[in-house]
């Protein structure tokens, strides 16, 4: 009976989460449909408006129209606001608003549960403390990013334009959203290592996870890190270093650009290229100019994504880390999966396996549909579509060029992928599920089959 009640509760909670994000997309669609939202004040095709609203809410950054050239300042600010709310969770903003207008001095249980689900927290007790860090860290990184970027942008563009692009780029970098108001992301700043390094800090700051940041900031008091933080930092660091080293090899440290860039700038661009697939979507180099090995590595990094409870998407670093440790334990003949003198529960491992399996099914089905609806240009293969699918599911925002040429069906498929990638597979399934789990008292005899 307890499990039955628990499942029904999660179904209701997940439906509220899904419904909340859908409402945000609807609101964004209405605002972006206004003539004032476009530069020429002539409106935008409905499917393109919905696609942009979904991409912004799901902090993806895939665009069917050029953000800088098509949307007016009003439209760009609507996209900015949706990305901010989508990144931190709409319940975070609801609680913040209630506190500002003093309607509620403390969060009720239902509100805490929605915040917990929105931020992907493990324990309800973490809700109040993590909320403070979510708001505080978000303000610290984004305001700090504005000041650091303004140091470069204001002299370059003047006070008005410089401050505007500093705010926009700081928010989008921290939120791992990928929208830009330059027209070509950061390709014009290939030789500006200062801007690229600041952007890297903002991307990592948003993608590391608020629980991890809380552990790091409280380390001087607790003198320890949680298992989640240790695994996150280890996996993130490993992927970061391996990605950078492999890209140095596959791209030859951008040796083809040796005449246009210094060695330092080429190294920083390679470093940037290893960071942005972690769901940031901001680029300094055209993705269609990269070598096949680099494209394949980027697809892997997009699939893994960032950290639970962060502004990033993907299957998450902890999922990847747990499965890697589980594989190592199996190869060594060990029954328990251990890390940092702790043992992972079987439920943890099973959930990670289920998540990867479901993600693989979703990606496979989406790829099959898009191969029938989209046209692959000459010179490309299946990677042209798979790259787009992984980018949408991981809420990354990178593309080999397919996004602006998507058919209506293709846009719908990509929107669904972005939504599922942001809200989460489990949350989406709980929201759609009407089935009730029943514990059977009958258990059949156990028997093994041949594997491998």
C-alpha positions in Angstrom: 0.0 0.0 0.0 2.9 2.4 0.8 4.5 1.8 -2.6 1.1 2.3 -4.3 0.6 5.7 -2.5 4.2 6.7 -3.2 3.8 6.1 -6.9 0.5 8.0 -7.1 2.2 10.9 -5.2 5.1 11.0 -7.7 2.7 10.8 -10.6 0.9 13.9 -9.3 4.2 15.8 -8.5 5.6 14.9 -11.9 2.5 16.1 -13.7 2.8 19.5 -11.9 6.4 19.7 -13.0 5.6 18.9 -16.6 2.6 21.2 -16.6 4.6 24.0 -15.2 7.2 23.8 -18.0 4.5 23.6 -20.6 2.9 26.7 -19.2 6.2 28.5 -19.5 6.5 27.5 -23.1 3.0 28.7 -23.8 3.7 32.0 -22.1 6.9 32.4 -24.1 5.1 31.5 -27.3 2.5 34.2 -26.7 5.1 36.9 -26.0 7.3 35.9 -28.9 4.3 35.9 -31.3 3.8 39.6 -30.7 5.0 41.8 -33.6 7.1 43.8 -31.2 9.2 40.7 -30.6 10.8 40.8 -34.0 13.1 43.3 -35.6 10.8 43.9 -38.6 7.6 43.7 -36.4 6.0 41.3 -38.8 5.7 38.3 -36.6 7.1 34.8 -36.9 5.8 31.5 -38.2 3.9 29.8 -35.3 6.0 26.6 -35.4 9.2 28.7 -35.2 7.9 30.7 -32.3 7.0 27.5 -30.4 10.4 26.0 -31.2 12.2 29.0 -29.9 10.1 29.1 -26.7 10.8 25.4 -26.1 14.5 25.8 -26.8 14.7 28.7 -24.4 12.7 27.1 -21.6 14.6 23.9 -22.0 17.9 25.9 -22.0 19.0 24.3 -25.2 19.9 27.0 -27.6 19.0 25.3 -30.9 17.5 28.0 -33.1 15.6 28.0 -36.4 16.0 31.8 -36.8 19.1 33.9 -36.0 18.5 35.4 -32.5 20.5 38.5 -33.1 19.0 39.3 -36.6 15.4 38.2 -36.2 14.4 39.0 -32.6 14.1 42.6 -31.3 15.4 43.6 -27.9 12.0 42.7 -26.5 12.1 39.3 -28.1 15.7 38.7 -26.9 14.8 39.7 -23.3 11.8 37.3 -23.4 14.2 34.5 -24.5 16.6 35.6 -21.7 13.9 35.4 -19.1 12.7 32.0 -20.2 16.2 30.6 -20.2 16.8 31.9 -16.7 13.6 30.4 -15.3 14.1 27.2 -17.2 17.6 26.8 -15.9 17.0 27.4 -12.3 13.5 25.8 -12.2 10.2 27.7 -12.2 9.6 26.8 -8.6 12.8 28.6 -7.6 11.4 31.8 -9.0 8.0 31.2 -7.5 9.5 30.9 -4.0 11.7 33.9 -4.6 8.8 36.0 -5.7 6.7 34.9 -2.7 9.6 35.8 -0.3 10.0 39.2 -2.0 6.3 40.1 -1.6 6.2 38.4 1.8 3.2 36.3 1.1 4.9 33.3 2.6 7.6 33.4 5.3 8.3 29.7 4.8 7.8 27.1 2.2 4.9 24.7 2.6 5.4 21.0 2.2 3.9 20.9 -1.3 6.1 23.8 -2.4 9.2 22.1 -0.9 8.4 18.9 -2.8 8.1 20.8 -6.1 11.4 22.6 -5.5 13.0 19.3 -4.6 11.8 17.8 -7.9 12.6 20.9 -9.9 16.2 20.9 -8.6 16.6 17.1 -8.7 17.4 16.9 -5.0 17.7 13.6 -3.2 16.4 14.7 0.2 13.6 17.0 1.2 15.7 18.3 4.0 18.1 19.8 1.5 15.4 22.0 -0.1 15.6 25.1 2.1 19.4 25.3 2.4 19.9 24.5 -1.3 17.4 27.2 -2.3 19.7 29.8 -0.7 22.7 28.5 -2.6 20.8 28.3 -5.8 19.8 32.0 -5.6 23.0 33.2 -4.1 25.4 31.3 -6.4 23.3 32.2 -9.5 23.5 35.9 -8.6 27.2 35.6 -7.8 28.2 34.0 -11.0 26.0 36.0 -13.3 26.6 39.4 -11.8 30.3 38.6 -11.6 30.2 37.4 -15.2 28.6 40.7 -16.2 31.4 42.7 -14.6 34.2 40.6 -16.1 32.7 40.6 -19.5 32.0 44.3 -19.4 35.7 44.9 -18.9 36.1 43.6 -22.5 32.7 44.4 -24.1 32.2 48.0 -23.0 35.4 49.3 -24.6 34.6 47.3 -27.7 30.9 48.1 -28.1 30.4 51.2 -25.9 28.5 51.4 -22.6 24.9 50.7 -23.8 25.6 47.8 -26.2 28.6 46.6 -24.1 26.5 46.2 -20.9 23.6 44.6 -22.8 25.8 41.9 -24.4 27.6 41.4 -21.1 24.4 40.7 -19.3 23.0 38.5 -22.1 26.2 36.4 -22.5 26.7 36.0 -18.8 23.2 34.7 -18.2 23.2 32.4 -21.2 26.7 31.0 -20.3 25.8 30.3 -16.7 22.4 28.8 -17.7 24.1 26.7 -20.3 21.5 27.9 -22.8 23.5 28.7 -25.9 21.6 31.7 -27.3 23.6 34.7 -28.3 23.1 38.3 -29.6 26.3 38.4 -31.7 24.8 36.4 -34.6 27.5 33.7 -34.8 28.0 32.8 -31.1 31.6 33.6 -30.1 33.2 32.9 -33.4 34.3 36.6 -33.6 36.2 36.1 -30.3 38.5 33.3 -31.3 41.5 35.5 -30.5 40.1 36.9 -27.3 41.2 34.3 -24.7 40.0 36.5 -21.8 36.3 36.3 -23.0 36.6 32.6 -23.6 38.1 31.9 -20.2 35.4 33.9 -18.4 32.8 32.0 -20.5 34.4 28.7 -19.5 34.2 29.6 -15.8 30.5 30.6 -16.2 29.7 27.3 -18.0 31.4 25.2 -15.5 29.8 27.2 -12.6 26.3 26.5 -13.9 26.9 22.9 -14.9 28.7 21.7 -11.8 25.5 21.6 -9.7 24.3 23.5 -6.7 24.7 20.6 -4.3 28.3 20.3 -5.3 28.9 24.0 -4.8 27.3 23.9 -1.4 29.6 21.0 -0.4 32.6 22.9 -1.6 31.7 26.1 0.2 30.9 24.3 3.4 34.0 22.1 3.3 35.9 24.3 5.7 33.2 23.5 8.3 32.4 19.9 7.6 35.9 18.8 6.5 34.3 16.3 4.1 32.5 16.1 0.8 29.4 14.0 0.1 29.7 10.9 -2.1 27.6 12.6 -4.7 30.1 15.6 -4.8 33.1 13.3 -4.9 31.8 11.3 -7.8 30.7 14.4 -9.6 34.0 16.1 -9.3 35.9 13.0 -10.2 33.8 12.2 -13.3 33.7 15.8 -14.4 37.4 16.3 -14.0 38.2 13.0 -15.9 35.9 13.9 -18.8 37.2 17.4 -18.9 40.9 16.3 -19.1 40.2 13.4 -21.5 38.1 15.5 -23.7 40.8 18.2 -23.9 43.6 15.8 -24.6 41.7 13.9 -27.3 40.6 17.1 -29.0 44.2 18.3 -28.9 45.1 15.1 -30.9 42.1 15.0 -33.3 42.3 18.7 -34.1 46.1 19.0 -33.9 45.6 21.9 -31.5 43.9 23.7 -34.4 47.1 23.7 -36.4 45.0 24.6 -39.5 44.5 28.0 -37.9 48.1 28.6 -37.0 48.3 31.6 -39.3 45.3 33.3 -37.7 45.8 32.4 -34.0 48.6 32.2 -31.6 49.5 29.0 -29.8 47.9 30.2 -26.6 44.6 31.2 -28.3 44.5 27.9 -30.2 44.9 26.0 -26.9 42.2 28.1 -25.2 39.9 27.4 -28.2 40.5 23.7 -27.9 39.8 23.9 -24.1 36.6 25.7 -24.9 35.6 23.0 -27.4 36.0 20.4 -24.6 33.7 22.4 -22.2 30.9 23.6 -24.4 29.5 20.1 -25.3 28.7 19.7 -21.6 25.3 21.3 -22.6 26.5 24.9 -23.0 26.0 25.2 -26.8 28.3 28.2 -27.2 30.9 27.8 -30.0 34.0 29.6 -31.2 34.6 27.2 -34.2 32.1 26.0 -36.8 31.1 22.5 -35.9 31.0 21.4 -39.5 34.7 22.2 -39.8 35.7 19.8 -37.1 37.3 16.4 -37.8 35.2 13.2 -37.6 37.0 12.1 -34.4 36.2 15.5 -32.7 32.5 15.3 -33.8 32.2 11.8 -32.4 33.8 12.8 -29.1 31.5 15.8 -28.8 28.5 13.5 -29.3 29.7 11.4 -26.4 30.1 14.4 -24.2 26.7 15.7 -25.1 25.1 12.4 -24.2 26.8 12.5 -20.7 26.0 16.1 -20.1 26.5 17.8 -16.7 25.6 17.3 -13.1 22.2 16.5 -11.5 20.7 19.7 -9.9 22.5 22.0 -12.2 21.7 24.0 -15.4 23.0 21.2 -17.6 21.3 18.3 -19.3 22.3 14.8 -20.5 22.2 11.5 -18.6 24.4 13.3 -16.1 28.0 12.7 -14.8 26.9 10.7 -11.8 25.0 8.2 -13.9 28.0 7.8 -16.2 30.3 7.5 -13.2 28.2 4.9 -11.4 28.0 2.7 -14.6 31.7 3.0 -15.2 32.5 1.9 -11.6 29.9 -0.9 -11.9 31.6 -2.1 -15.1 35.0 -2.0 -13.4 33.7 -3.9 -10.4 32.2 -6.6 -12.7 35.4 -7.0 -14.6 37.3 -7.4 -11.4 34.9 -10.0 -10.2 33.6 -7.9 -7.3 30.0 -8.0 -6.1 29.9 -4.5 -4.6 30.4 -1.3 -6.5 32.5 0.9 -4.3 33.9 4.4 -4.4 35.6 6.5 -1.8 35.1 3.8 0.9 31.3 3.7 0.2 29.1 1.2 -1.5 26.4 2.1 -4.1 23.0 0.5 -3.5 21.7 -1.8 -6.1 18.7 0.5 -6.5 21.1 3.3 -7.5 22.8 1.1 -10.1 19.5 -0.2 -11.5 18.2 3.4 -11.8 21.3 4.4 -13.7 21.0 1.5 -16.1 17.3 2.2 -16.7 18.0 5.8 -17.4 20.7 5.0 -20.0 18.5 2.3 -21.5 15.5 4.7 -21.8 17.7 7.5 -23.1 19.0 5.2 -25.8 15.5 4.1 -26.8 14.4 7.8 -27.1 17.4 8.8 -29.1 17.1 5.7 -31.4 13.4 6.4 -32.1 14.0 10.1 -32.7 16.9 9.3 -35.1 14.8 6.8 -37.1 12.0 9.3 -37.5 14.3 12.1 -38.6 16.1 9.9 -41.1 12.7 9.7 -42.9 11.7 13.4 -42.6 14.9 15.3 -43.0 17.3 15.5 -45.9 21.0 14.7 -45.3 23.3 17.0 -47.4 25.9 15.6 -49.7 29.1 15.0 -47.8 27.4 14.0 -44.5 26.2 10.7 -43.2 24.0 9.6 -40.3 26.1 11.8 -37.9 24.3 14.8 -39.4 21.0 13.7 -37.7 22.4 11.8 -34.6 24.4 15.0 -33.7 21.2 17.0 -33.7 19.3 14.4 -31.7 22.0 14.2 -29.0 22.3 18.0 -28.9 18.5 18.3 -28.3 18.3 15.5 -25.8 21.3 16.8 -23.9 19.9 20.4 -24.1 23.3 21.4 -25.6 22.4 23.6 -28.6 25.2 22.6 -31.0 24.3 21.6 -34.6 26.0 20.5 -37.8 23.5 22.8 -39.6 20.3 20.8 -39.6 18.2 23.0 -37.2 17.3 25.9 -39.7 16.3 23.3 -42.3 14.1 21.1 -40.1 10.7 20.1 -41.4 7.6 20.7 -39.3 7.7 17.0 -38.1 11.5 17.4 -37.4 10.9 20.5 -35.3 8.2 18.7 -33.3 10.6 15.8 -32.7 13.4 18.1 -31.6 11.1 20.0 -29.3 10.0 16.8 -27.6 13.6 15.8 -27.2 14.5 19.1 -25.7 11.6 18.9 -23.3 12.3 15.4 -22.2 16.0 16.3 -21.8 15.3 19.2 -19.6 12.4 17.8 -17.5 14.0 14.4 -17.2 13.0 11.0 -18.6 11.7 9.7 -15.2 9.7 12.8 -14.5 8.2 12.7 -18.0 7.3 9.0 -17.6 5.8 9.5 -14.2 3.6 12.3 -15.5 2.3 10.1 -18.4 2.0 6.9 -16.3 -1.4 5.8 -15.1 -0.3 2.4 -14.0 0.1 1.5 -10.3 2.9 -0.7 -9.0 1.7 -3.7 -7.1 4.0 -5.8 -5.1 3.4 -9.5 -5.9 3.9 -12.1 -3.1 4.5 -14.7 -5.7 8.2 -15.2 -6.8 9.2 -17.7 -9.5 12.4 -19.8 -9.3 15.6 -18.1 -10.4 17.4 -19.2 -13.5 20.3 -17.9 -15.5 20.6 -17.3 -19.3 23.6 -16.9 -21.5 24.8 -13.3 -21.7 27.4 -12.1 -24.2 
